[in-house]
Amino acid sequence: MKSLLKNLGLILVIAGAIILVAVFMTGSAAVNSNAVLGGSVGLILLGLILHIVLNKRID
């Protein structure tokens, strides 16, 4: 359980990056959607912050 919690931030960063790559590769209209792009960037930033905070607290 600790290893999953410790890697939660990294998982969120990877999920956000996969969303960005998938939208770009499909060439769909979602490329111009601010909600999709903002959501994926939000996931990346949230994952980065969680990664830093959780790795300082969990031994």
PyMOL Python script that loads the backbone (N, CA, C, O; Angstrom):
from pymol import cmd

cmd.read_pdbstr("""\
ATOM      1  N   MET A   1       0.818  -1.193   0.000  1.00  0.00           N
ATOM      2  CA  MET A   1       0.000   0.000   0.000  1.00  0.00           C
ATOM      3  C   MET A   1       0.861   1.256   0.000  1.00  0.00           C
ATOM      4  O   MET A   1       0.534   2.239  -0.665  1.00  0.00           O
ATOM      5  N   LYS A   2       1.972   1.221   0.755  1.00  0.00           N
ATOM      6  CA  LYS A   2       2.846   2.384   0.800  1.00  0.00           C
ATOM      7  C   LYS A   2       3.488   2.656  -0.552  1.00  0.00           C
ATOM      8  O   LYS A   2       3.686   3.810  -0.931  1.00  0.00           O
ATOM      9  N   SER A   3       3.814   1.586  -1.281  1.00  0.00           N
ATOM     10  CA  SER A   3       4.458   1.793  -2.574  1.00  0.00           C
ATOM     11  C   SER A   3       3.488   2.421  -3.571  1.00  0.00           C
ATOM     12  O   SER A   3       3.886   3.250  -4.390  1.00  0.00           O
ATOM     13  N   LEU A   4       2.206   2.024  -3.501  1.00  0.00           N
ATOM     14  CA  LEU A   4       1.212   2.626  -4.389  1.00  0.00           C
ATOM     15  C   LEU A   4       1.007   4.087  -4.033  1.00  0.00           C
ATOM     16  O   LEU A   4       0.930   4.939  -4.918  1.00  0.00           O
ATOM     17  N   LEU A   5       0.918   4.380  -2.751  1.00  0.00           N
ATOM     18  CA  LEU A   5       0.737   5.762  -2.313  1.00  0.00           C
ATOM     19  C   LEU A   5       1.961   6.602  -2.651  1.00  0.00           C
ATOM     20  O   LEU A   5       1.843   7.774  -3.006  1.00  0.00           O
ATOM     21  N   LYS A   6       3.134   5.994  -2.538  1.00  0.00           N
ATOM     22  CA  LYS A   6       4.365   6.715  -2.843  1.00  0.00           C
ATOM     23  C   LYS A   6       4.463   7.054  -4.325  1.00  0.00           C
ATOM     24  O   LYS A   6       5.047   8.075  -4.691  1.00  0.00           O
ATOM     25  N   ASN A   7       3.894   6.203  -5.182  1.00  0.00           N
ATOM     26  CA  ASN A   7       3.969   6.411  -6.625  1.00  0.00           C
ATOM     27  C   ASN A   7       2.716   7.037  -7.213  1.00  0.00           C
ATOM     28  O   ASN A   7       2.593   7.124  -8.435  1.00  0.00           O
ATOM     29  N   LEU A   8       1.783   7.476  -6.375  1.00  0.00           N
ATOM     30  CA  LEU A   8       0.536   8.054  -6.857  1.00  0.00           C
ATOM     31  C   LEU A   8       0.784   9.306  -7.694  1.00  0.00           C
ATOM     32  O   LEU A   8       0.149   9.488  -8.733  1.00  0.00           O
ATOM     33  N   GLY A   9       1.679  10.152  -7.264  1.00  0.00           N
ATOM     34  CA  GLY A   9       1.983  11.365  -8.016  1.00  0.00           C
ATOM     35  C   GLY A   9       2.545  11.049  -9.382  1.00  0.00           C
ATOM     36  O   GLY A   9       2.168  11.679 -10.370  1.00  0.00           O
ATOM     37  N   LEU A  10       3.430  10.095  -9.452  1.00  0.00           N
ATOM     38  CA  LEU A  10       4.015   9.700 -10.725  1.00  0.00           C
ATOM     39  C   LEU A  10       2.967   9.108 -11.654  1.00  0.00           C
ATOM     40  O   LEU A  10       3.007   9.341 -12.862  1.00  0.00           O
ATOM     41  N   ILE A  11       2.033   8.347 -11.104  1.00  0.00           N
ATOM     42  CA  ILE A  11       0.961   7.766 -11.906  1.00  0.00           C
ATOM     43  C   ILE A  11       0.082   8.864 -12.495  1.00  0.00           C
ATOM     44  O   ILE A  11      -0.326   8.770 -13.653  1.00  0.00           O
ATOM     45  N   LEU A  12      -0.214   9.897 -11.721  1.00  0.00           N
ATOM     46  CA  LEU A  12      -1.030  11.010 -12.224  1.00  0.00           C
ATOM     47  C   LEU A  12      -0.301  11.792 -13.312  1.00  0.00           C
ATOM     48  O   LEU A  12      -0.925  12.227 -14.280  1.00  0.00           O
ATOM     49  N   VAL A  13       1.004  11.975 -13.167  1.00  0.00           N
ATOM     50  CA  VAL A  13       1.783  12.676 -14.194  1.00  0.00           C
ATOM     51  C   VAL A  13       1.764  11.882 -15.495  1.00  0.00           C
ATOM     52  O   VAL A  13       1.588  12.450 -16.573  1.00  0.00           O
ATOM     53  N   ILE A  14       1.944  10.588 -15.394  1.00  0.00           N
ATOM     54  CA  ILE A  14       1.943   9.740 -16.587  1.00  0.00           C
ATOM     55  C   ILE A  14       0.557   9.722 -17.231  1.00  0.00           C
ATOM     56  O   ILE A  14       0.448   9.745 -18.457  1.00  0.00           O
ATOM     57  N   ALA A  15      -0.505   9.682 -16.417  1.00  0.00           N
ATOM     58  CA  ALA A  15      -1.870   9.692 -16.961  1.00  0.00           C
ATOM     59  C   ALA A  15      -2.137  10.992 -17.719  1.00  0.00           C
ATOM     60  O   ALA A  15      -2.723  10.967 -18.801  1.00  0.00           O
ATOM     61  N   GLY A  16      -1.719  12.112 -17.168  1.00  0.00           N
ATOM     62  CA  GLY A  16      -1.892  13.392 -17.859  1.00  0.00           C
ATOM     63  C   GLY A  16      -1.124  13.461 -19.157  1.00  0.00           C
ATOM     64  O   GLY A  16      -1.620  13.990 -20.152  1.00  0.00           O
ATOM     65  N   ALA A  17       0.088  12.930 -19.153  1.00  0.00           N
ATOM     66  CA  ALA A  17       0.891  12.924 -20.378  1.00  0.00           C
ATOM     67  C   ALA A  17       0.291  11.997 -21.436  1.00  0.00           C
ATOM     68  O   ALA A  17       0.321  12.313 -22.625  1.00  0.00           O
ATOM     69  N   ILE A  18      -0.249  10.867 -21.012  1.00  0.00           N
ATOM     70  CA  ILE A  18      -0.887   9.942 -21.963  1.00  0.00           C
ATOM     71  C   ILE A  18      -2.109  10.593 -22.600  1.00  0.00           C
ATOM     72  O   ILE A  18      -2.351  10.413 -23.793  1.00  0.00           O
ATOM     73  N   ILE A  19      -2.874  11.341 -21.826  1.00  0.00           N
ATOM     74  CA  ILE A  19      -4.034  12.047 -22.377  1.00  0.00           C
ATOM     75  C   ILE A  19      -3.585  13.044 -23.427  1.00  0.00           C
ATOM     76  O   ILE A  19      -4.175  13.113 -24.505  1.00  0.00           O
ATOM     77  N   LEU A  20      -2.548  13.820 -23.130  1.00  0.00           N
ATOM     78  CA  LEU A  20      -2.053  14.798 -24.098  1.00  0.00           C
ATOM     79  C   LEU A  20      -1.556  14.134 -25.379  1.00  0.00           C
ATOM     80  O   LEU A  20      -1.847  14.611 -26.475  1.00  0.00           O
ATOM     81  N   VAL A  21      -0.821  13.055 -25.252  1.00  0.00           N
ATOM     82  CA  VAL A  21      -0.301  12.354 -26.428  1.00  0.00           C
ATOM     83  C   VAL A  21      -1.439  11.719 -27.219  1.00  0.00           C
ATOM     84  O   VAL A  21      -1.437  11.770 -28.449  1.00  0.00           O
ATOM     85  N   ALA A  22      -2.412  11.120 -26.530  1.00  0.00           N
ATOM     86  CA  ALA A  22      -3.524  10.465 -27.222  1.00  0.00           C
ATOM     87  C   ALA A  22      -4.362  11.464 -28.002  1.00  0.00           C
ATOM     88  O   ALA A  22      -4.769  11.182 -29.129  1.00  0.00           O
ATOM     89  N   VAL A  23      -4.623  12.621 -27.424  1.00  0.00           N
ATOM     90  CA  VAL A  23      -5.398  13.646 -28.133  1.00  0.00           C
ATOM     91  C   VAL A  23      -4.625  14.142 -29.350  1.00  0.00           C
ATOM     92  O   VAL A  23      -5.217  14.381 -30.403  1.00  0.00           O
ATOM     93  N   PHE A  24      -3.323  14.297 -29.218  1.00  0.00           N
ATOM     94  CA  PHE A  24      -2.511  14.759 -30.340  1.00  0.00           C
ATOM     95  C   PHE A  24      -2.453  13.718 -31.454  1.00  0.00           C
ATOM     96  O   PHE A  24      -2.578  14.057 -32.631  1.00  0.00           O
ATOM     97  N   MET A  25      -2.264  12.446 -31.083  1.00  0.00           N
ATOM     98  CA  MET A  25      -2.110  11.389 -32.084  1.00  0.00           C
ATOM     99  C   MET A  25      -3.405  11.099 -32.836  1.00  0.00           C
ATOM    100  O   MET A  25      -3.365  10.767 -34.020  1.00  0.00           O
ATOM    101  N   THR A  26      -4.541  11.217 -32.175  1.00  0.00           N
ATOM    102  CA  THR A  26      -5.807  10.943 -32.857  1.00  0.00           C
ATOM    103  C   THR A  26      -6.203  12.085 -33.772  1.00  0.00           C
ATOM    104  O   THR A  26      -6.946  11.881 -34.732  1.00  0.00           O
ATOM    105  N   GLY A  27      -5.719  13.280 -33.488  1.00  0.00           N
ATOM    106  CA  GLY A  27      -6.055  14.426 -34.326  1.00  0.00           C
ATOM    107  C   GLY A  27      -7.510  14.819 -34.205  1.00  0.00           C
ATOM    108  O   GLY A  27      -8.071  15.404 -35.132  1.00  0.00           O
ATOM    109  N   SER A  28      -8.123  14.512 -33.098  1.00  0.00           N
ATOM    110  CA  SER A  28      -9.541  14.800 -32.921  1.00  0.00           C
ATOM    111  C   SER A  28      -9.770  16.285 -32.639  1.00  0.00           C
ATOM    112  O   SER A  28      -8.830  17.065 -32.489  1.00  0.00           O
ATOM    113  N   ALA A  29     -11.038  16.641 -32.573  1.00  0.00           N
ATOM    114  CA  ALA A  29     -11.394  18.029 -32.286  1.00  0.00           C
ATOM    115  C   ALA A  29     -11.079  18.393 -30.840  1.00  0.00           C
ATOM    116  O   ALA A  29     -11.090  19.573 -30.489  1.00  0.00           O
ATOM    117  N   ALA A  30     -10.800  17.403 -29.995  1.00  0.00           N
ATOM    118  CA  ALA A  30     -10.480  17.664 -28.591  1.00  0.00           C
ATOM    119  C   ALA A  30      -9.152  18.380 -28.439  1.00  0.00           C
ATOM    120  O   ALA A  30      -8.843  18.893 -27.364  1.00  0.00           O
ATOM    121  N   VAL A  31      -8.357  18.422 -29.514  1.00  0.00           N
ATOM    122  CA  VAL A  31      -7.080  19.125 -29.463  1.00  0.00           C
ATOM    123  C   VAL A  31      -7.311  20.614 -29.209  1.00  0.00           C
ATOM    124  O   VAL A  31      -6.466  21.289 -28.622  1.00  0.00           O
ATOM    125  N   ASN A  32      -8.462  21.121 -29.655  1.00  0.00           N
ATOM    126  CA  ASN A  32      -8.780  22.531 -29.449  1.00  0.00           C
ATOM    127  C   ASN A  32      -9.678  22.756 -28.236  1.00  0.00           C
ATOM    128  O   ASN A  32     -10.107  23.882 -27.983  1.00  0.00           O
ATOM    129  N   SER A  33      -9.960  21.707 -27.493  1.00  0.00           N
ATOM    130  CA  SER A  33     -10.823  21.826 -26.321  1.00  0.00           C
ATOM    131  C   SER A  33      -9.990  22.222 -25.107  1.00  0.00           C
ATOM    132  O   SER A  33      -9.080  21.500 -24.698  1.00  0.00           O
ATOM    133  N   ASN A  34     -10.310  23.355 -24.551  1.00  0.00           N
ATOM    134  CA  ASN A  34      -9.576  23.822 -23.374  1.00  0.00           C
ATOM    135  C   ASN A  34      -9.815  22.946 -22.168  1.00  0.00           C
ATOM    136  O   ASN A  34      -8.947  22.840 -21.301  1.00  0.00           O
ATOM    137  N   ALA A  35     -10.984  22.308 -22.089  1.00  0.00           N
ATOM    138  CA  ALA A  35     -11.290  21.456 -20.946  1.00  0.00           C
ATOM    139  C   ALA A  35     -10.383  20.229 -20.923  1.00  0.00           C
ATOM    140  O   ALA A  35      -9.875  19.855 -19.866  1.00  0.00           O
ATOM    141  N   VAL A  36     -10.177  19.605 -22.071  1.00  0.00           N
ATOM    142  CA  VAL A  36      -9.326  18.414 -22.133  1.00  0.00           C
ATOM    143  C   VAL A  36      -7.873  18.789 -21.872  1.00  0.00           C
ATOM    144  O   VAL A  36      -7.194  18.134 -21.082  1.00  0.00           O
ATOM    145  N   LEU A  37      -7.402  19.824 -22.520  1.00  0.00           N
ATOM    146  CA  LEU A  37      -6.015  20.232 -22.354  1.00  0.00           C
ATOM    147  C   LEU A  37      -5.750  20.740 -20.937  1.00  0.00           C
ATOM    148  O   LEU A  37      -4.725  20.412 -20.340  1.00  0.00           O
ATOM    149  N   GLY A  38      -6.668  21.535 -20.402  1.00  0.00           N
ATOM    150  CA  GLY A  38      -6.513  22.041 -19.041  1.00  0.00           C
ATOM    151  C   GLY A  38      -6.600  20.939 -17.997  1.00  0.00           C
ATOM    152  O   GLY A  38      -5.892  20.964 -16.991  1.00  0.00           O
ATOM    153  N   GLY A  39      -7.475  19.969 -18.248  1.00  0.00           N
ATOM    154  CA  GLY A  39      -7.592  18.842 -17.318  1.00  0.00           C
ATOM    155  C   GLY A  39      -6.341  18.000 -17.274  1.00  0.00           C
ATOM    156  O   GLY A  39      -5.917  17.559 -16.206  1.00  0.00           O
ATOM    157  N   SER A  40      -5.749  17.774 -18.431  1.00  0.00           N
ATOM    158  CA  SER A  40      -4.530  16.962 -18.460  1.00  0.00           C
ATOM    159  C   SER A  40      -3.350  17.713 -17.842  1.00  0.00           C
ATOM    160  O   SER A  40      -2.521  17.110 -17.161  1.00  0.00           O
ATOM    161  N   VAL A  41      -3.274  18.999 -18.071  1.00  0.00           N
ATOM    162  CA  VAL A  41      -2.212  19.790 -17.436  1.00  0.00           C
ATOM    163  C   VAL A  41      -2.446  19.858 -15.930  1.00  0.00           C
ATOM    164  O   VAL A  41      -1.493  19.839 -15.150  1.00  0.00           O
ATOM    165  N   GLY A  42      -3.713  19.938 -15.521  1.00  0.00           N
ATOM    166  CA  GLY A  42      -4.038  19.909 -14.100  1.00  0.00           C
ATOM    167  C   GLY A  42      -3.625  18.595 -13.448  1.00  0.00           C
ATOM    168  O   GLY A  42      -3.125  18.587 -12.323  1.00  0.00           O
ATOM    169  N   LEU A  43      -3.835  17.479 -14.157  1.00  0.00           N
ATOM    170  CA  LEU A  43      -3.386  16.181 -13.644  1.00  0.00           C
ATOM    171  C   LEU A  43      -1.873  16.145 -13.481  1.00  0.00           C
ATOM    172  O   LEU A  43      -1.360  15.625 -12.489  1.00  0.00           O
ATOM    173  N   ILE A  44      -1.170  16.692 -14.446  1.00  0.00           N
ATOM    174  CA  ILE A  44       0.293  16.686 -14.380  1.00  0.00           C
ATOM    175  C   ILE A  44       0.777  17.525 -13.198  1.00  0.00           C
ATOM    176  O   ILE A  44       1.662  17.101 -12.455  1.00  0.00           O
ATOM    177  N   LEU A  45       0.203  18.705 -13.025  1.00  0.00           N
ATOM    178  CA  LEU A  45       0.620  19.564 -11.911  1.00  0.00           C
ATOM    179  C   LEU A  45       0.242  18.964 -10.559  1.00  0.00           C
ATOM    180  O   LEU A  45       1.033  19.010  -9.616  1.00  0.00           O
ATOM    181  N   LEU A  46      -0.960  18.403 -10.460  1.00  0.00           N
ATOM    182  CA  LEU A  46      -1.377  17.753  -9.221  1.00  0.00           C
ATOM    183  C   LEU A  46      -0.476  16.565  -8.908  1.00  0.00           C
ATOM    184  O   LEU A  46      -0.100  16.356  -7.755  1.00  0.00           O
ATOM    185  N   GLY A  47      -0.132  15.794  -9.920  1.00  0.00           N
ATOM    186  CA  GLY A  47       0.758  14.656  -9.724  1.00  0.00           C
ATOM    187  C   GLY A  47       2.140  15.084  -9.265  1.00  0.00           C
ATOM    188  O   GLY A  47       2.743  14.438  -8.408  1.00  0.00           O
ATOM    189  N   LEU A  48       2.637  16.164  -9.831  1.00  0.00           N
ATOM    190  CA  LEU A  48       3.955  16.675  -9.440  1.00  0.00           C
ATOM    191  C   LEU A  48       3.957  17.119  -7.977  1.00  0.00           C
ATOM    192  O   LEU A  48       4.877  16.803  -7.223  1.00  0.00           O
ATOM    193  N   ILE A  49       2.928  17.844  -7.593  1.00  0.00           N
ATOM    194  CA  ILE A  49       2.841  18.310  -6.203  1.00  0.00           C
ATOM    195  C   ILE A  49       2.674  17.139  -5.248  1.00  0.00           C
ATOM    196  O   ILE A  49       3.326  17.090  -4.205  1.00  0.00           O
ATOM    197  N   LEU A  50       1.791  16.177  -5.602  1.00  0.00           N
ATOM    198  CA  LEU A  50       1.605  15.003  -4.748  1.00  0.00           C
ATOM    199  C   LEU A  50       2.887  14.189  -4.626  1.00  0.00           C
ATOM    200  O   LEU A  50       3.206  13.688  -3.548  1.00  0.00           O
ATOM    201  N   HIS A  51       3.611  14.059  -5.713  1.00  0.00           N
ATOM    202  CA  HIS A  51       4.864  13.299  -5.688  1.00  0.00           C
ATOM    203  C   HIS A  51       5.854  13.919  -4.707  1.00  0.00           C
ATOM    204  O   HIS A  51       6.501  13.209  -3.938  1.00  0.00           O
ATOM    205  N   ILE A  52       5.968  15.223  -4.736  1.00  0.00           N
ATOM    206  CA  ILE A  52       6.899  15.900  -3.847  1.00  0.00           C
ATOM    207  C   ILE A  52       6.449  15.773  -2.396  1.00  0.00           C
ATOM    208  O   ILE A  52       7.251  15.433  -1.526  1.00  0.00           O
ATOM    209  N   VAL A  53       5.173  16.043  -2.130  1.00  0.00           N
ATOM    210  CA  VAL A  53       4.665  16.024  -0.759  1.00  0.00           C
ATOM    211  C   VAL A  53       4.686  14.610  -0.175  1.00  0.00           C
ATOM    212  O   VAL A  53       5.135  14.416   0.955  1.00  0.00           O
ATOM    213  N   LEU A  54       4.207  13.630  -0.930  1.00  0.00           N
ATOM    214  CA  LEU A  54       4.132  12.276  -0.392  1.00  0.00           C
ATOM    215  C   LEU A  54       5.499  11.657  -0.185  1.00  0.00           C
ATOM    216  O   LEU A  54       5.682  10.886   0.758  1.00  0.00           O
ATOM    217  N   ASN A  55       6.450  11.965  -1.023  1.00  0.00           N
ATOM    218  CA  ASN A  55       7.786  11.391  -0.850  1.00  0.00           C
ATOM    219  C   ASN A  55       8.544  12.022   0.314  1.00  0.00           C
ATOM    220  O   ASN A  55       9.494  11.433   0.830  1.00  0.00           O
ATOM    221  N   LYS A  56       8.130  13.215   0.725  1.00  0.00           N
ATOM    222  CA  LYS A  56       8.748  13.801   1.924  1.00  0.00           C
ATOM    223  C   LYS A  56       8.145  13.213   3.187  1.00  0.00           C
ATOM    224  O   LYS A  56       8.824  13.125   4.211  1.00  0.00           O
ATOM    225  N   ARG A  57       6.866  12.803   3.132  1.00  0.00           N
ATOM    226  CA  ARG A  57       6.191  12.309   4.332  1.00  0.00           C
ATOM    227  C   ARG A  57       6.315  10.822   4.534  1.00  0.00           C
ATOM    228  O   ARG A  57       6.357  10.360   5.674  1.00  0.00           O
ATOM    229  N   ILE A  58       6.374  10.049   3.454  1.00  0.00           N
ATOM    230  CA  ILE A  58       6.435   8.590   3.575  1.00  0.00           C
ATOM    231  C   ILE A  58       7.898   8.159   3.565  1.00  0.00           C
ATOM    232  O   ILE A  58       8.669   8.567   2.696  1.00  0.00           O
ATOM    233  N   ASP A  59       8.269   7.342   4.525  1.00  0.00           N
ATOM    234  CA  ASP A  59       9.662   6.868   4.610  1.00  0.00           C
ATOM    235  C   ASP A  59       9.894   5.703   3.710  1.00  0.00           C
ATOM    236  O   ASP A  59      11.006   5.178   3.654  1.00  0.00           O
TER     237      ASP A  59
END
""", "prot")
cmd.dss("prot")
cmd.show_as("cartoon", "prot")
cmd.util.cbc("prot")
cmd.orient("prot")
